[in-house]
Amino acid sequence: MERKNILSTPIVDAINKYIEENNIPFSMPGHKAGKGFFYTDDGKKLFSNIINGDITEVEGLDNLHKPEGIIKESQELLCKLYGGAKAYYLVNGSTSGILAMIFSTFNEGDKIIVERNCHRSIFNAIILRKLVPIYLKSEIDERFNIPICINEDYILDVINENKDVKGIILTYPNYYGICQNISKIILKAKENNMKVLVDSAHGAHFGFCDSLPQNAVELGADIVVMSAHKTLPSFTQTSFLVANKNIDIENLEFYISAFMTTSPSYMFLCSMDYARNFMELYGKKEFEKCTKLARKYRKIINELSYIHVITPEDLKEKNLGIYIDESRYVINVKKQYSAPLLLKYLKKNNIQCEMCDGINIVLILSPFNNEMDFSKLYEVLKDCPIHEFEIENSLNINDIIEQKIPQSKLLPFEAQKIKDIEIVSVDNCINRVCAENITPYPPGIPILIKGELIDEHALSLIKYYLKSNISILGVDNLKIKVFTKM
Amino acid sequence: MERKNILSTPIVDAINKYIEENNIPFSMPGHKAGKGFFYTDDGKKLFSNIINGDITEVEGLDNLHKPEGIIKESQELLCKLYGGAKAYYLVNGSTSGILAMIFSTFNEGDKIIVERNCHRSIFNAIILRKLVPIYLKSEIDERFNIPICINEDYILDVINENKDVKGIILTYPNYYGICQNISKIILKAKENNMKVLVDSAHGAHFGFCDSLPQNAVELGADIVVMSAHKTLPSFTQTSFLVANKNIDIENLEFYISAFMTTSPSYMFLCSMDYARNFMELYGKKEFEKCTKLARKYRKIINELSYIHVITPEDLKEKNLGIYIDESRYVINVKKQYSAPLLLKYLKKNNIQCEMCDGINIVLILSPFNNEMDFSKLYEVLKDCPIHEFEIENSLNINDIIEQKIPQSKLLPFEAQKIKDIEIVSVDNCINRVCAENITPYPPGIPILIKGELIDEHALSLIKYYLKSNISILGVDNLKIKVFTKM
C-alpha cells in the first residue's frame, strides 16, 4: 500500500494533531475525550472498540423511526428519567429537536414570542415555518457584560399585550449557564393558552442534584430539547427531546422523523443509552462531586486579581431571581486585560476552554474532570504573565453589548425569498437591509436577522466581534450582504 | 463503582452482543466493521482511538456552517474528486441533502416529476415544501420481481405533457443497484428548463472504475446526494452533496445549514475526509478488485440451483438500456423457497446481509470484503438445507409487485394538516383515505402516501409485506390511520 500524501486528509490530520496535544478538556463534549465512557464494564467493552458498533439497522436491532425494540425500551427509560409524557433520542443534535418542536407546535403565520438571545437554529426554524416573531431583549449584567435574563415584568407585559400569540420559546440556561426562574413565565403563558418550548441545550444535567438548577421538564415546559453531548457522556451531535402532557405526539413524531437521517448512527444511539443510564445511576453523586470541586477551585481562582469566576452570590446581588449552573466557569477577565490572549495562553498550556466572547471565557466542567484537571487549571492561571496581555480598552463595552432590537423591514421568511442582493463592505452597510443573518459564533446569537435594518448599534457590535477575532457567520472578508432594492 | 443492571442499557447491550457475533459484513456501512479505516497509517492512528477525535469546533479546527480552514480544504478536494461546482459534507445523512436540494430548488406549489419508487425522505420533503408531485411508476422485472427502471418513452412523454413542471427527481441507482441511462432524461429535462436532482444514496462509489456505472455528477445532474456510509469507508449517517454549475449556491447553503446540527461530529467529518482520500488514491484499484472478486463468486454461486444472483447479462436481455452495480449481489430466491428463511439461515451462519424484500436478498460488497468472506458466503449457501425452506407460494407476486399509483384525494401537504383521524384495522381500510404514509422498511418505498385512497391493490401489497415479516412504517398492530371525514 502506498503512503498517502500528508496533506491529502486535512481533517484527519488536524484531529490527529489535536489528539496529540493531549489537552485538558473544559469544553464539549461531556464525555471529556472518552473518560466518561469507562464508568461501567459494558461501557468499557463497547467504547474501547466503538467502530465495531457502527452498524446499520439490521435484524435484532431497532428502527429509530419506528422503534419497537431496544430503542423503544431505552427511550421509555429516558422518559422515566426526565419525567414528561414521551422522550426521544436525536442524532442530528438539538437543531433537529428545535426544528421538530417548532414545526409541530406552530402553523405558518403564527405569532410567537422568542428571546432575541436564542440559538441560530431557532431563527432558521422561524424562517422555515414562516412565523412572525416578537423578540424579547435580555437584561445585561453590566459588571460582566453578559446577558442574564429577560426581565419578568417585561415578559409578562409582552404576554398580556399579545394575547394572539401561539407560544413562547425560552432558552434555559444560556451559554453562560445562567438561568432565570421560568416557572412563573410558563404559568402565565399557559393561562393564555400559549405553548412553552424550551431550548435547554446546555441543561441536560439539570435536576439531578440539589447543587444544580431544576430541569426544564420539571418546571412544566411543553417540549424541552437538551443536548446530550454538551454536558453528559455522549457523542457530539446527540440530543434528547422530551414532550410533556397535552402534546400531539403523532404530529411531533412526523417532524422528528422528517428532520433526522433514516440512517442513524448506532454509535450515537449507544452513547445516548449509556449517558442516560449513567445519569440514572450516578448522576446525583457525580454532579454533586463535580460542583463541590468546582466551588473549591472557584474560591481559590477568585483570589487571583486579574480574573473573576462568576458566583451564585454575584447574581443574587441583582435581585432578579437568577442563578448559575455551578458546573460551568464563566471567567470574567478584568477590562485592562485581553480575554482572547488569555484564552490563547490557556490553550498553549493545554487547557481547552469552551468559548471566549471577547471578555469572558467559559469552561464546561464535568464529573470526568478530576482534581488534577482543576489543579492544573489553577496553576496555569496563577502562573499567567497577565501583564503581557494588557490592552487599551477602547470599546465602551457596556454600550455595545446592550441589547437593542433592530427595526424589521421584512419578516424573516419574506427576506429568505428575495434574491436581489448586493455585497457591501462593513463600512458601507449602514441603513441597508441585511440579506443574511449576522451571527458571531460562539455564542451563536444573531446581531441582525435577514430583513432587518443595519443601524449604528448593530454595526458597532459587528466591529466589536471582528476586533475580538471572533468568527462571524454572515461577514465574509469584511463584507456583508444587503438587499439591493431597499 | 457499582455494577450496573445488565438490562438498563438495552442499546449498548444489543450492540455488544452483535459485535460478539463477529458477522461477515455484506451490509452497510461501507467500512465493514472498521476494516476500511486501516488502509493508511494516519487512518490507523486515528480510527484505533476515534473517541479522542470526538471534539467540538475548537480553535484550529473549522466550522462546518462557515468553513474557512480544514473543512473548506477537504470539501474542495471532494469537489475535485466528483467534479461539479461545489461539494459538501453532510452529517445528517442523505436525508438532510435531499431536504436541502429540494427546498433550494423548488418553491411552494411547484409541480415536480418524481419516481414513485423514491426514498421516504423525498416524500417528506414534498410535504414540507408543499410540492405537487407527478409520480412515475417503475417497470418491474417479472423474472425477479424488482423495480428496474422508468420506461424512457414514458418519462419523455410525461415531460412533454407537463411543461410547467419545475424539475425532476431521479433515483440512481435503486436499492438493488440497478441503474438506467439517465443522460437522455437529463438532457430532455434541461431542454425544458427543468432542474434534475438525483438521489444517488447508493452510488457514491460510481465512476471510479470501468466495471462500475458512471457517476450521476458526471451524467449532468444539477444536484446529487450520495451516502458516504453505504458504499465507502465512512461512518453511518455521513453523506456528500455535489452541486453542478448554475445552482444558486447561497440559497443551497442556507438549507444545507438549516437542516444540519450546529454541533457536527468530527468523527463523522474525519471519516468522510478519509473516505474521500481513499477513493482518490485507491478507489479505482480497489473497486476493480472488488468487482472482479464479485464476478468470480457470482459465477460459482449461480451454479447452485435454488438461487440466482442477477447478472448484467440478465438485464441486457430486457433491451431497456439498464445495468447493475456489480459490487452488489441481488440474490433472487426461486419461488418455491422462502427468502426470509434463507436470510435467517445466512445470519445464523454469520453472514450479515443488507436487506430482504421477501423474494430477493441484497448484499453490499466492498473492497474490504476479502476472498475469505466470499468463500465463506459460497460455502454457507452451498451447504444450505434449502428443502427445509420450501413454501407454498400462494401470492401471485407478479400482480402484487406491479406498480399502480393510488388515487390522490389530498395533496401530501394538505393531508399533513388534517387532524381528524381514526384508526382502523387493515381489514377495514378499503376505500378509506390514508392518513399516514405506509412504507415497508426496507426498502423504504411507500405503498401509500398520506392523502391517497386505499384500494384493493394497495391493500394486497400491505398484506404481502406483513406476511413477509417486513416492518411497515404506518402499520401498527395491524391497524392503519385514515381520515375520518373522507
Interface residues (C-beta under 8 A of the other chain):
Chain A: M1 E2 R3 K4 I6 S8 T9 P10 I11 V12 D13 A14 I15 N16 K17 Y18 I19 P25 S27 M28 P29 H31 A33 G34 F37 Y39 T40 D41 D42 G43 K45 L46 F47 N49 I50 I51 N52 G53 D54 I55 T56 V58 E59 G60 L61 D62 N63 H65 K66 E68 G69 I70 I71 E73 S74 L77 V91 N92 G93 S94 T95 S96 L99 N107 H119 R120 S121 N124 I127 L128 S227 H229 K230 F235 T236 Q237 D248 E250 N251 F254 S257 A258 F259 M260 T261 T262 S263 P264 S265 Y266 M267 F268 L269 C270 M272 D273 Y274 N277 E280 L281 Y282 L343 K347 Q352 E354 Q416 K417 K419 I421 Y441 G444 S471 L473 K481
Chain B: M1 E2 R3 K4 I6 S8 T9 P10 I11 V12 D13 A14 I15 N16 K17 Y18 I19 P25 S27 M28 P29 H31 A33 G34 F37 Y39 T40 D41 D42 G43 K45 L46 F47 N49 I50 I51 N52 G53 D54 I55 T56 V58 E59 G60 L61 D62 N63 H65 K66 E68 G69 I70 I71 E73 S74 L77 V91 N92 G93 S94 T95 S96 L99 N107 H119 R120 S121 N124 I127 L128 S227 H229 K230 F235 T236 Q237 D248 E250 N251 F254 S257 A258 F259 M260 T261 T262 S263 P264 S265 Y266 M267 F268 L269 C270 M272 D273 Y274 N277 E280 L281 Y282 L343 K347 Q352 E354 Q416 K417 K419 I421 E436 Y441 G444 S471 L473 K481
